């Protein structure tokens, strides 16, 4: 029996609801496949901020070091600026634990309708590898003459050869493991960003030479956004900087049928530090508390966590259970055209694992 100690941060909005369903599924998988879970719930996030003036305790990140993984719902609140929630919780965790890979799959599953016409199951089957610790989200800069008509804001993106190289190499290694095309697409904007993206391009070309079995291409971010819409089947593994990867994965989630299916992992591939697993759909305050949020993204994120922890059979079973519920099509939340509740979908997925 494997044993895993998991820090659970439900966070805000629908995160509170969908994490509960995902834990139900993880418990069911644990019972069937011999996994003993210890889930420690940490009440951090926006409500914690409103009471304490910070997103988590002063030693909160260090508390997380004792865990095998971090299972996060969603962070964000209508009354709190996004830069506060991002820089107060997500980025400190990603950087402290050197979670330099953000892995985000987009798959069109059987039973799901893409908003793109004529797309069949698995026509969309890609993974975006997003650099997760530097680039445009480095948060270096400042204001001058703040609040005055001549106010100035300076924002600096930081790209290092080491940072580019390690995330690009991860993308190539992943392409070798996938049973698709063994292809990697690099996302750039070196026609306008003549230093950071040129370094990115040079690094990509250098790493590509080490993988002669992998085909490659490079696309400007604007062209990539268009091609995600007009020919998504052309993509296998996509590697991008922090900002570009963030943008593309929202497109990827929508064309695959729903943000409610968009799973994600923040990984330290060296396994020196705990990795963090969170869906990409946000807190959805417009439907929070209504019991209609789709828990599948959180469940699939749980499968990514289980796989990272080494329990391959359990991870496969969770993914297959989600696919089964989708294919049958009787118990689906409104985002997928159904009328089922969050709890009913969680029950259906867990029931397949009983």
N, C-alpha and C positions, 0 to 999 in steps of 0.2 A: 504493500500500500504506500502510495506517495502522500506526502503531507506538505501543505502550502499555507503560509500565513499571509493574508491579503489585507492591505489597508483599503477600506471602502470609503470613498468620498462621494456621497450622492449629489452634493452640490445644490443646484437651484432648479426651479421650474419643473419641467418634465423629467429632469434627471432623477428626482426623488422617486418618481413612479416607475420609470423603466429599469432603474437599478434593482429595485425590489423583484421585478420579474426575472431579470438576468440571474440574480442570486438563487432564485427558485430553480432555474434551469441548471445552474452550476451544482447545486445540491443534488439534483436528480442524476446528473452525469457522474458526480462523485460517488453516489451510492452504487451505481451500475458498474463503474470502472475502477473502483478501489482508490478513490482520492479522498483524503481527509482534509477538509477545509477549516481554517480559522479565519473568520471574517471579523475584523475590528472596524467598526463604523466610527468615522471621525467627522464631527458636525461642522465642517469648514465650508466656506463659501460666502455668498453675499449676505445671508442673514447674520453670519458671524461678523462680517464687516460692519453691518449696520449697528451691531451691539458693541463692537470692540475697536472699530476704526482700522482694522486690518483683516485680510482674507483668511489668515490662519495664525496660530500662535507664533511667537518670535522664534521658538525652536521647532516649529512644525516640520520643516523640511528635514531636519536631523532626526525627528521622530520616525519619519518614513524610511530611514535607512535600514531599520530592523526588519523590513518586510521583504517577501519574495517578489511582490508586485503591488502596483497601485491600481485600483479599479475605480475609475472616475465616471460620474454621470455627465453633467454639463454645468458650466459656470457662466453666469451672466444675470443681470437684473436690470429692469427698465429704469430704475432710479440711480444706477451707478454707472459711471462712464466705463466703457469697455477697456480702456487702457489701464484702469485701476484693477479690474478683475484679471486681466491678462498678466500684468506685471506683478500683481500681488499674490498669484498662486501658480498659474500654469507655467510661466517662463522660469521662475525660480526653481521649480521642480525639474523641468527639462534641462536646465543648464547645470544645476548642482549635480545631477545624476548623469550628465553627459549623454542624454537621450538624443543623439544626433540624427537618428533616422525616424522620420514619421512615415509609416507605411499605411497606405490607404487604398484598398481594393475597390473597384467598381465593376459589378457583374450584373448582367441582365439575366435573372433567374427565370426558369419556367413558371408560368402563372402570373408573371408581372408584365405589364404593358409599358413600353418606353414611350415617351412623348414624341420620339422620332418615328416616323412612319416606316413600316416595312422591316423593322428590326426583330429578328427571331432570338430565342434564348441563346445566350452565350455569343451572339454577335458582338456584344460589349463584354469584354473580359480583360481588364487591364489593372495594373497596380501602379499608382503614383508613389514614388519615393521622394519625399520632401526633405530637404536639409532643414534641421530643426533647432539649431542652437546659435546660428550667426546670421549673416546676410542682412536682409532688410529689417529684421526684427531685433537688431542688436540694441536698440534703444539708446543710441549715442546721439547727442545733439543738445539743443537748448533754444531758449527764446531771448530776444532782445526787444526792449521797449514794449513789453507785454501789456496789452490792453490799450495801446495807443494806435493811432491811424497808421503809423509807419512801423508797426510790429514786424519782426523778422523771426522766422522759425528755420532752424537748421537741423536736418535729419541725416545721419551718416549711416550708410550700409557698410558692413565690414565683411569682406571675403578673404579667407586665408587659403593658401594652397592645400594645407593639411585638411581643412574643413571640407573643401570641394572634393578632394581626392577620396577621402574615406567614404563619403556618401555615394559618390559615383561608383566606386568599387563595389559597394553593397548592392547597387542596382544591377551591375553586371553579374554578380554572384547569384542574385535572385533569378535573373533571366535564365541562367543555366539550370535552375531547379524547376522552372515552370514547364508544363507540358503544352506549350503553345508554339510560338515562333522563334524563341530565343533572339529577341530583338530589343534594343534599348534606344529610346528617343530622349535626346537632351533638349531642354527648354532654355532658351537664351534671349537676350535682347542686346547683343553686342554692337548692333548698328547704332544704338543710342547711348548705351552705357559702356563707354570705351575702355574702362579699366576693370571693374568688377566682373563684367560678363566676358571680357576677353580672357581674364584669368580662368574663369569657368570653362570657356571653350577650349583653351589650351590644355587644361587638365583633363577634360573629357577625351580629347584626341589622344593624349598620352596614355590614359588608362585603357582606352579601347584597343590599343596595340597589344595589350597583354591578353586580349580575349578574341583571337582570330575566328573563333567559332560563333561569335555573336555579331549579327548585323546591326548597323546603327544608322541614325540620321539625327539631324539637329534642326529644330524649328524655332523661329521667333515666337514669343509668347502670344502675339496677336494671331499668327497663323495657326498655332496650336489650339487656341480657343475655337477658331473656325472649324478646324479638322475634328475636334472632339464632337462637334455637332454633325458635320456632313459625312465623316467617315471614321467613326469611332472604332470600327473593327480593325483598323490599321495599327492600333496601339497594343503593345504587350506590356513592357515595363517602361515607365516614364520617369526621368529623374530631373528634379527642378530645385531651384532655390526656395528659400522659406516663403517668400511672398507669392511667387509664381505657382508653387505647389499648392498653396492655400486656395488660390483662385481656381485652378484647374480641378481640384477635387470636389468643389461644389458643383461644377458643371458635370463632372463624372457621376456624382450621386444622383443628380436630377435626370440625366439621360438614362440611367439604369433603373428608373422608375419611382424613386422616392428617397428623400433625405433620411427617411425612417429605416433605410437599409444600409446606411453608410457607416461602416465600422472603421476603426483606426487604432494604431499602436504607436506609442512613442518609445523607441527602443534604444537601449545601450547594447549593441551587438556583442560587446566584450563580456557582458553579464557581470561586470564588476559592481554595478549598481542596480537597484530595482528599476524595471521598466514600468511605464504607465499606459493604461489602456482606456481609451475614451472614444465614444462615437463622435461624429462630426456635425451632428444636427443642431447643436445649441439647445437653449433652454425653452424655446417656443412658449413665451409667456401668454400668448393668445389662446393656447389650449391647455395650459397647465392647470391641474386640478380637476379636469373634466373626465379623466379616465379614458381618453381616446387616443393617447399618444402611442405610436408604434414602438414596441420594445425590441424589435428585431435587430436594429443596429446595435443596441447594447448587448443583446444576446450574442450576435456575431462577433462583437468586440471581445466578449467573454471567451469565445472559441479561439480567438487570436491569442489571448492570454494563456489559455490552457495549452495551446500548441507551443508557445514560447517556454512554458514550464516543463515541457517534455512529455506531456500526456497526449500523444498523437491520436490514439483511438478515440478518446473522449472528445477531442476537438473535432474529429471527423464526424462523430455521431451528432454533436450539437449542430454542426453545419447542415448535415443531412436532414435533421429534424426540422430546421427552419425551411429548407427547400421543400420538404414534404407538405408542410402547412401552406406554403405559397402555392404549390402545384394543385392541391386539393381545392383551395380557393374559397372555402366555406367560413373560415374564421380569420378575417382580415380587418384591420383598422381602417378608418375612413380615408386615409391618405392613399390606400391601395384599392379604394372602391368598395370596401366592406362597411359593416356597421358594428363590428365586434369591439369589445372593450380591451384596454391594455391588459387587464388581468386574464381575460379569456384567451388572448393570444399566448400569453406566458404559460397558462395552463396547458394549452394544446402542444406547445413545444416541449414542455417538461413531460407531458404525458407520453410522448413518443419514446422517452428515455427511461420510463418506469419499468 
